[in-house]
Amino acid sequence: MLEEIRQTRFENGLVVLTDRMPGVRSATLGLFYRIGSRNEPIELTGITHFIEHAVFKGTARRSALEIAVEQDRLGGNLDAFTTHEETGFAIKVIDDQLENAFDLLADMLMNPAFDQRDLESEQRVIIEEMKMTDDSPEDFLGEIFSRAFFPENSLGRPIAGTPESVLTFDARRTRSYHKEQFHAANLVVVAAGNVDHDAFVELASRAMGADVSHEGGDRQILDVPRMAAPIVVQQKPDLEQAHLVIATPIVSATDERRYAADLLTNIIGGGTSSRLWQKIREEHGLAYSVGAATGMYKDCGMFSIFAGTSPEQTAEVLDISISELNDVVANGVSKEELELVKHQARASILLSLEDSASRAASLAQSEMIHGRQIPVEETLANIEAVTVDDVIGIAREFFQTEMVAFAALGDLDGLVVDRDRLSVRHSGK
């Protein structure tokens, strides 16, 4: 279905994937590393994100200014990001500029200068980024909640690190961690658009094929995190709104039940017709922003409800949300609700096939999470196969009182939240 995916695997662990789209003039190039903040020892918290920034500061061949000028000349938007489980660099360009774009990215990632003065400058930039997070209530609450939900685990630590840890990332430490982790065995190179696979493989071979510093090698085995069920209410009286999150564990990204979990999430809070949107925003007018989402990792997952509302309405938003979880557990979902979210999922997947950036990201995600490409037909069939009972089964397994976590931030003096208020009843089920 509109896919022309090819792959080449090198002995040193490098994987090259292409998805040819002959009807377009764009090409999206991506270099994705199988490492993220989860891989960091506690004393190096934030170093992966720091390296993601630092590679833009220059190489042996290019200064930081030359990198910026070349990026603009290519006409593409070079996007870089760090998550808990991956670090990615992607740029979308006109197809005849793919080789130039590849040369730029490969040079940045394989040959960064890591000049001490430049690193000190970037330390200050990242600390300012942290201050932005502290000034954003949603982001700040997210960090508070993650620490409590994933206690004593790297998933609970901020991806950017702390000011104290970032200030220790000198040239020696940065070069050492880059050499240890940012190598071909951890790398997936992808291109989607009007690309020729064999020519693209040749580009990758010249740039990374000879990197055998970690040839083969076992992947790092991470401890499965213990997920807690904290109740955290943090006062911040200067906020006009209160922000809240309700969460439970959910299936992992490798669990076959992930399709049912995603559909359940969308029924509860995935769109304007979802239960939470209709109840909290449309019926009661309690929030402008409200919804639900899943965050799935290789070995665990988290379902969350989020909302922003006036402090005096926080308790009501919480109670309505818990009531909806109770209703799903007690009464299930309807066939009509399930069919609606299946249609939404199908449309989202098929529309994403028209964009080379989406297809490039999908190539990388499938490889890094599943070790193979999952055809669109297989994904659509798995979504269509989800039954009402599958969805209810996920809800009854994970929506349990002792698993429900809650956190809120705002002018919340007087808000009392205990385990009884978070109760999800399973009697007779």
C-alpha positions as CSV (number, residue, x, y, z in Angstrom):
1,M,0.0,0.0,0.0
2,L,2.0,3.0,-1.3
3,E,5.1,1.6,0.3
4,E,8.4,0.7,-1.4
5,I,10.6,-0.1,1.6
6,R,14.1,-1.5,1.3
7,Q,16.7,-2.3,3.9
8,T,20.4,-3.0,4.1
9,R,22.2,-4.2,7.2
10,F,25.9,-3.8,7.8
11,E,28.1,-6.1,9.8
12,N,29.0,-3.3,12.2
13,G,25.3,-3.0,13.2
14,L,24.4,0.0,11.0
15,V,20.9,-0.3,9.5
16,V,19.9,1.7,6.3
17,L,16.2,2.0,5.4
18,T,14.5,3.7,2.5
19,D,10.9,4.3,1.5
20,R,10.6,5.4,-2.1
21,M,7.9,7.9,-3.0
22,P,8.5,8.6,-6.7
23,G,5.7,11.0,-7.1
24,V,7.2,13.7,-4.8
25,R,10.2,16.0,-5.1
26,S,11.0,16.0,-1.4
27,A,13.3,13.6,0.6
28,T,13.5,13.4,4.3
29,L,16.8,12.1,5.8
30,G,17.0,10.9,9.3
31,L,19.8,9.6,11.5
32,F,18.4,7.9,14.6
33,Y,20.4,6.5,17.5
34,R,19.1,3.7,19.7
35,I,20.0,5.6,22.8
36,G,18.3,8.2,25.0
37,S,18.3,9.5,28.5
38,R,17.3,6.1,29.8
39,N,20.8,4.8,29.0
40,E,22.6,7.4,31.1
41,P,24.2,6.7,34.5
42,I,22.9,9.1,37.1
43,E,26.1,11.1,37.2
44,L,25.7,11.8,33.5
45,T,22.0,12.8,33.6
46,G,21.3,14.9,30.5
47,I,24.5,14.2,28.5
48,T,22.6,12.6,25.6
49,H,20.6,15.8,25.2
50,F,23.7,17.9,25.7
51,I,25.4,16.0,22.8
52,E,22.4,16.5,20.6
53,H,23.0,20.3,21.1
54,A,26.7,20.2,21.0
55,V,27.1,18.6,17.6
56,F,25.7,21.9,16.1
57,K,28.7,23.8,17.5
58,G,31.1,22.7,14.8
59,T,33.2,19.9,13.3
60,A,36.8,19.6,12.0
61,R,35.4,20.7,8.6
62,R,32.7,23.2,9.5
63,S,32.2,26.0,12.1
64,A,28.9,26.4,13.9
65,L,28.1,29.3,11.5
66,E,28.9,27.2,8.4
67,I,26.6,24.5,9.7
68,A,23.8,27.1,10.2
69,V,24.4,28.6,6.7
70,E,24.5,25.2,5.0
71,Q,21.3,24.2,6.7
72,D,19.5,27.3,5.5
73,R,21.0,26.9,2.0
74,L,19.5,23.4,1.8
75,G,16.1,25.0,2.5
76,G,15.2,22.3,5.0
77,N,14.3,22.5,8.7
78,L,16.9,20.4,10.6
79,D,15.1,18.9,13.6
80,A,17.0,17.3,16.4
81,F,15.5,15.8,19.5
82,T,16.3,13.5,22.5
83,T,13.7,11.2,24.1
84,H,14.1,8.6,26.9
85,E,14.9,5.9,24.3
86,E,16.3,7.6,21.2
87,T,18.1,10.6,19.8
88,G,17.2,11.8,16.3
89,F,18.3,14.2,13.6
90,A,16.1,14.7,10.6
91,I,16.0,17.2,7.7
92,K,13.6,17.5,4.8
93,V,15.0,18.7,1.5
94,I,14.5,18.8,-2.2
95,D,15.5,15.4,-3.6
96,D,18.5,16.7,-5.5
97,Q,20.0,18.0,-2.2
98,L,19.9,14.7,-0.4
99,E,23.6,14.0,-0.8
100,N,24.5,17.4,0.5
101,A,22.2,17.0,3.5
102,F,23.7,13.6,4.2
103,D,27.2,15.0,4.1
104,L,26.2,17.7,6.6
105,L,24.5,15.4,9.1
106,A,27.2,12.7,8.9
107,D,29.9,15.2,9.5
108,M,28.1,16.7,12.5
109,L,27.4,13.3,14.1
110,M,30.6,11.4,13.3
111,N,33.2,14.2,13.7
112,P,32.0,16.8,16.2
113,A,34.7,19.2,17.5
114,F,33.4,19.5,21.1
115,D,35.6,22.6,21.7
116,Q,35.7,23.4,25.4
117,R,34.6,27.1,24.9
118,D,31.7,26.1,22.7
119,L,30.6,23.5,25.3
120,E,30.6,26.1,28.0
121,S,28.5,28.3,25.9
122,E,26.0,25.5,25.2
123,Q,25.8,24.7,28.9
124,R,24.4,28.2,29.5
125,V,22.0,27.7,26.6
126,I,20.7,24.5,28.1
127,I,20.3,25.9,31.5
128,E,18.2,28.7,30.0
129,E,16.1,25.9,28.3
130,M,15.6,24.4,31.8
131,K,14.3,27.8,33.1
132,M,11.8,27.8,30.2
133,T,10.5,24.4,31.4
134,D,10.2,25.8,35.0
135,D,8.2,28.7,33.6
136,S,5.9,26.4,31.6
137,P,3.3,24.9,34.1
138,E,2.6,21.9,31.9
139,D,6.2,21.0,31.4
140,F,7.1,21.7,35.1
141,L,4.2,19.5,36.2
142,G,5.4,16.8,33.8
143,E,8.8,16.7,35.5
144,I,7.4,16.7,39.0
145,F,5.1,13.8,38.0
146,S,7.7,11.7,36.2
147,R,10.0,11.8,39.2
148,A,7.2,10.5,41.4
149,F,5.8,8.0,38.9
150,F,9.1,6.4,38.0
151,P,11.0,6.6,41.4
152,E,14.7,5.7,41.3
153,N,14.7,5.2,37.6
154,S,16.1,7.2,34.7
155,L,12.6,7.5,33.2
156,G,11.8,9.8,36.1
157,R,14.8,12.1,35.5
158,P,14.6,15.1,33.3
159,I,15.9,14.5,29.7
160,A,17.9,17.7,29.8
161,G,19.5,16.9,33.1
162,T,20.0,19.4,35.9
163,P,22.1,22.6,36.0
164,E,24.5,20.7,38.3
165,S,25.0,17.8,35.9
166,V,25.2,19.8,32.8
167,L,28.0,22.0,34.2
168,T,30.1,18.9,34.5
169,F,30.0,18.1,30.8
170,D,33.4,19.2,29.7
171,A,35.2,18.2,26.5
172,R,36.7,15.1,28.0
173,R,33.4,13.7,29.3
174,T,31.4,14.7,26.2
175,R,33.9,13.1,23.8
176,S,34.0,9.9,25.9
177,Y,30.2,9.4,26.0
178,H,29.9,10.3,22.3
179,K,32.5,7.7,21.4
180,E,30.8,5.1,23.7
181,Q,27.3,5.6,22.4
182,F,27.1,7.5,19.2
183,H,28.5,4.9,16.8
184,A,27.3,2.8,13.8
185,A,26.1,-0.1,15.9
186,N,23.5,2.1,17.6
187,L,22.5,3.9,14.3
188,V,19.5,3.6,12.0
189,V,19.8,5.8,8.9
190,V,16.5,6.4,7.0
191,A,15.3,8.3,3.9
192,A,11.8,8.6,2.6
193,G,10.7,10.4,-0.6
194,N,12.2,10.4,-4.1
195,V,15.3,8.4,-3.1
196,D,17.3,5.6,-4.7
197,H,18.1,2.9,-2.2
198,D,21.4,1.8,-3.7
199,A,22.8,5.3,-4.0
200,F,21.7,6.1,-0.4
201,V,23.4,2.9,0.9
202,E,26.6,4.0,-0.8
203,L,26.4,7.4,1.0
204,A,26.0,5.6,4.3
205,S,28.7,3.1,3.6
206,R,31.2,5.8,2.8
207,A,30.3,7.8,6.0
208,M,29.7,5.1,8.5
209,G,30.3,1.7,7.0
210,A,33.9,1.6,8.3
211,D,33.0,2.4,11.9
212,V,33.7,-0.8,13.6
213,S,34.5,0.6,17.1
214,H,31.5,-1.3,18.5
215,E,31.0,-3.8,15.7
216,G,28.0,-6.0,16.6
217,G,27.8,-5.8,20.3
218,D,25.0,-6.6,22.7
219,R,22.4,-3.9,23.3
220,Q,22.3,-2.4,26.8
221,I,19.8,-4.2,28.9
222,L,17.8,-1.8,31.0
223,D,16.0,-2.5,34.3
224,V,12.2,-2.6,33.9
225,P,11.1,0.4,36.0
226,R,8.9,0.2,39.0
227,M,5.9,2.4,38.6
228,A,4.5,4.1,41.7
229,A,1.0,5.5,42.3
230,P,1.9,8.9,43.9
231,I,-0.5,11.7,44.9
232,V,1.3,15.0,44.5
233,V,-0.3,18.4,45.0
234,Q,2.3,21.3,44.6
235,Q,1.4,24.8,45.4
236,K,2.2,27.6,42.9
237,P,-0.1,30.5,43.8
238,D,1.0,32.7,41.0
239,L,-0.7,30.5,38.3
240,E,-4.1,31.5,36.9
241,Q,-4.9,27.9,36.1
242,A,-4.3,24.6,37.9
243,H,-2.8,21.8,35.8
244,L,-3.4,18.2,36.6
245,V,-2.5,14.7,35.5
246,I,-4.1,11.4,36.3
247,A,-2.1,8.3,35.2
248,T,-1.9,4.5,35.4
249,P,0.5,2.0,33.9
250,I,-0.4,0.6,30.5
251,V,1.1,-1.9,28.0
252,S,4.5,-1.4,26.4
253,A,5.3,-0.4,22.8
254,T,6.1,-4.1,22.1
255,D,2.9,-5.6,23.5
256,E,0.5,-6.9,20.9
257,R,-2.3,-5.2,23.0
258,R,-0.9,-1.8,22.2
259,Y,-3.6,-1.3,19.5
260,A,-6.4,-1.9,22.0
261,A,-4.7,0.4,24.5
262,D,-4.4,3.2,22.0
263,L,-8.0,2.9,20.9
264,L,-9.1,2.9,24.6
265,T,-7.1,6.1,25.1
266,N,-8.7,7.8,22.1
267,I,-12.2,6.8,23.3
268,I,-11.5,8.4,26.7
269,G,-9.7,11.5,25.6
270,G,-8.3,11.4,22.1
271,G,-10.4,13.9,20.2
272,T,-13.3,16.4,20.3
273,S,-15.8,13.5,20.3
274,S,-14.0,11.7,23.2
275,R,-15.7,11.3,26.6
276,L,-13.5,13.7,28.5
277,W,-13.7,16.4,25.9
278,Q,-17.5,16.2,25.7
279,K,-18.0,15.9,29.5
280,I,-15.4,18.3,30.8
281,R,-15.3,20.9,28.1
282,E,-18.6,20.8,26.2
283,E,-21.1,19.9,28.9
284,H,-19.5,21.5,32.0
285,G,-17.2,24.2,30.4
286,L,-14.5,23.4,33.0
287,A,-11.4,23.4,30.7
288,Y,-10.1,24.6,27.4
289,S,-7.5,21.9,27.2
290,V,-8.3,18.3,28.2
291,G,-7.4,14.9,26.9
292,A,-5.7,11.6,27.3
293,A,-2.6,10.0,25.9
294,T,-0.3,7.0,26.1
295,G,3.4,7.0,26.5
296,M,4.8,3.6,25.5
297,Y,8.4,2.5,26.0
298,K,10.0,-0.8,25.1
299,D,9.3,-2.4,28.4
300,C,6.5,-0.4,30.0
301,G,3.8,2.2,29.3
302,M,1.8,5.0,30.9
303,F,-1.8,6.1,30.3
304,S,-2.5,9.7,31.3
305,I,-5.3,12.2,31.5
306,F,-4.3,15.9,31.5
307,A,-6.2,19.1,31.9
308,G,-5.9,22.8,32.8
309,T,-8.6,24.5,34.7
310,S,-9.4,27.1,37.3
311,P,-8.1,26.1,40.8
312,E,-11.6,26.0,42.3
313,Q,-12.7,23.6,39.6
314,T,-9.8,21.1,39.9
315,A,-11.6,18.8,42.2
316,E,-14.6,18.6,39.9
317,V,-12.4,17.9,36.8
318,L,-10.7,15.1,38.8
319,D,-13.9,13.6,39.9
320,I,-15.4,13.6,36.4
321,S,-12.2,12.0,35.0
322,I,-12.2,9.2,37.7
323,S,-16.0,8.7,37.0
324,E,-15.2,8.1,33.3
325,L,-12.6,5.5,34.2
326,N,-15.1,3.9,36.5
327,D,-17.7,3.9,33.8
328,V,-15.4,2.1,31.3
329,V,-14.5,-0.5,33.9
330,A,-18.1,-1.1,34.9
331,N,-20.0,-0.7,31.7
332,G,-17.3,-1.0,28.9
333,V,-17.4,0.9,25.7
334,S,-19.9,0.8,22.8
335,K,-19.3,-0.7,19.4
336,E,-20.0,2.7,18.0
337,E,-17.3,4.3,20.1
338,L,-14.8,1.7,19.0
339,E,-15.7,2.0,15.3
340,L,-15.3,5.8,15.5
341,V,-11.8,5.7,16.9
342,K,-10.8,2.9,14.4
343,H,-11.9,5.3,11.6
344,Q,-9.8,8.1,13.2
345,A,-6.7,5.8,13.5
346,R,-7.1,4.6,9.9
347,A,-7.4,8.1,8.5
348,S,-4.4,9.3,10.5
349,I,-2.2,6.5,9.3
350,L,-3.2,6.8,5.6
351,L,-2.9,10.6,5.6
352,S,0.6,10.3,7.1
353,L,1.7,8.3,4.1
354,E,1.6,11.4,2.0
355,D,4.4,13.1,4.0
356,S,8.0,12.0,3.6
357,A,8.9,13.1,7.1
358,S,6.2,11.0,8.7
359,R,7.3,8.0,6.7
360,A,10.9,8.4,7.6
361,A,10.0,8.6,11.3
362,S,7.9,5.5,10.9
363,L,10.8,3.6,9.3
364,A,13.1,4.4,12.3
365,Q,10.5,3.7,14.9
366,S,9.6,0.3,13.6
367,E,13.3,-0.7,13.3
368,M,14.2,0.5,16.8
369,I,11.2,-0.8,18.6
370,H,10.4,-4.0,16.7
371,G,13.5,-4.8,14.7
372,R,11.5,-5.0,11.5
373,Q,9.2,-3.0,9.3
374,I,5.5,-3.4,10.0
375,P,3.5,-2.9,6.8
376,V,0.6,-0.5,6.8
377,E,-1.7,-3.4,5.9
378,E,-0.6,-5.3,9.0
379,T,-1.1,-2.2,11.2
380,L,-4.6,-1.5,9.8
381,A,-5.5,-5.2,10.2
382,N,-4.4,-5.2,13.8
383,I,-6.5,-2.1,14.5
384,E,-9.5,-3.5,12.8
385,A,-9.2,-6.8,14.7
386,V,-9.5,-5.1,18.1
387,T,-12.8,-6.0,19.8
388,V,-14.8,-4.3,22.5
389,D,-13.7,-7.1,24.9
390,D,-10.1,-6.3,24.1
391,V,-10.6,-2.7,25.0
392,I,-12.5,-3.5,28.2
393,G,-9.8,-6.0,29.2
394,I,-7.1,-3.3,29.1
395,A,-9.2,-0.9,31.2
396,R,-10.0,-3.6,33.8
397,E,-6.3,-4.6,34.1
398,F,-4.8,-1.2,34.4
399,F,-7.6,1.1,35.8
400,Q,-7.3,-0.1,39.4
401,T,-7.4,2.1,42.5
402,E,-4.0,1.1,43.7
403,M,-2.4,1.9,40.3
404,V,-3.9,5.4,39.9
405,A,-1.5,8.3,40.2
406,F,-2.4,12.0,40.5
407,A,-0.4,15.2,40.4
408,A,-1.5,18.9,40.3
409,L,0.2,22.2,40.2
410,G,-1.3,25.6,41.0
411,D,-3.0,27.7,43.6
412,L,-4.5,24.6,45.3
413,D,-4.6,25.4,49.0
414,G,-7.4,23.3,50.4
415,L,-7.5,20.6,47.7
416,V,-7.5,17.2,49.3
417,V,-6.9,14.1,47.2
418,D,-6.7,10.7,48.9
419,R,-6.7,7.2,47.6
420,D,-10.5,6.9,48.1
421,R,-11.0,9.9,45.8
422,L,-9.0,8.0,43.1
423,S,-11.0,4.8,43.6
424,V,-11.9,2.7,40.5
425,R,-14.4,0.1,41.4
426,H,-14.2,-3.5,40.0
427,S,-16.9,-5.2,42.1
428,G,-18.5,-8.1,40.3
429,K,-16.2,-7.7,37.3
